[in-house]
Amino acid sequence: MYKLYVRPGACSKAINVLLRDLDQKVEVIDARNLEGFKSISPTGAVPAMIDEQGNVFVEGVAIILHLLEKHNSAMLPKELLKKTDFIRWLTFANATMHPAYSRLFFLNSVVKDEAEKANTMKAAAAKVSEYWQIVEDKLNKQRYMGGDQINIVDVWLAVYAGWNAYFPVEVTIGPKAKAMIADVQAMPSFKAATESEKF
Ligand SMILES: N[C@@H](CCC(=O)N[C@@H](CS)C(=O)NCC(=O)O)C(=O)O
């Protein structure tokens, strides 16, 4: 049984989905206001995960690569160029798209002047939309980010797409990406993860 520390609907939800897709048992723990959480995750960020041996894992990409390799998942290509491409898109999600959304969250919470907030958030949202266009370009050639099967990159992107509802500015997502997101949201593991984060 894995222990997974999450914030409801945060990026940690992708790990919640992945553990289910890998047929692993998971105890989902709400990290919000959890005393001592920084002794598990020094930055205070989720996801954090503890395995049955007591090994502690933080940082989404490291957790995903660990789980895929440990559970011998076909999602992680063995051939070097394919593996590098998979990691490229994983880090596109985690280190390009996610920080672009983080800027929106940051501006939404710290900018108090309404006109300044509208301007800065519009610029930040344009960057997020630009990144969704990169996803759209990829999905114009194939149904999912890794080919014809949903993979963890699709799941991560679908989790981020759910954040659009929090902002008073428009993020544009193309039709192919919207179809991919709908398929991810229909996955039983995605639905189960959503339920498990209703604390
Ligand atoms: N570098 C970390 C960042 C994770 C991250 O930004 N998590 C957000 C939720 S999506 C979080 O916990 N933010 C609250 C905080 O950092 O205190 C990773 O990739 O796992």
The ligand as a MOL file (V3000), in Angstrom:
LIG
                    3D

  0  0  0     0  0            999 V3000
M  V30 BEGIN CTAB
M  V30 COUNTS 20 19 0 0 0
M  V30 BEGIN ATOM
M  V30 1 N 8.3140 20.5760 -8.2400 0
M  V30 2 C 7.1420 19.9850 -7.6500 0
M  V30 3 C 6.0470 21.0290 -7.6720 0
M  V30 4 C 4.7240 20.4820 -7.2670 0
M  V30 5 C 3.7170 21.5850 -7.0230 0
M  V30 6 O 3.8560 22.7140 -7.5110 0
M  V30 7 N 2.6710 21.2510 -6.2520 0
M  V30 8 C 1.6520 22.2120 -5.9110 0
M  V30 9 C 0.2590 21.6610 -6.2120 0
M  V30 10 S -0.0380 21.4380 -7.9290 0
M  V30 11 C 1.7070 22.4800 -4.4310 0
M  V30 12 O 1.7430 21.5920 -3.6190 0
M  V30 13 N 1.7010 23.7780 -4.0900 0
M  V30 14 C 1.6270 24.2190 -2.7280 0
M  V30 15 C 2.9640 24.5420 -2.1770 0
M  V30 16 O 3.9710 24.4630 -2.9070 0
M  V30 17 O 3.0000 24.8560 -0.9940 0
M  V30 18 C 6.7230 18.7330 -8.4210 0
M  V30 19 O 6.9120 18.7280 -9.6460 0
M  V30 20 O 6.2400 17.7600 -7.8210 0
M  V30 END ATOM
M  V30 BEGIN BOND
M  V30 1 1 1 2
M  V30 2 1 2 3
M  V30 3 1 2 18
M  V30 4 1 3 4
M  V30 5 1 4 5
M  V30 6 2 5 6
M  V30 7 1 5 7
M  V30 8 1 7 8
M  V30 9 1 8 9
M  V30 10 1 8 11
M  V30 11 1 9 10
M  V30 12 2 11 12
M  V30 13 1 11 13
M  V30 14 1 13 14
M  V30 15 1 14 15
M  V30 16 2 15 16
M  V30 17 1 15 17
M  V30 18 2 18 19
M  V30 19 1 18 20
M  V30 END BOND
M  V30 END CTAB
M  END
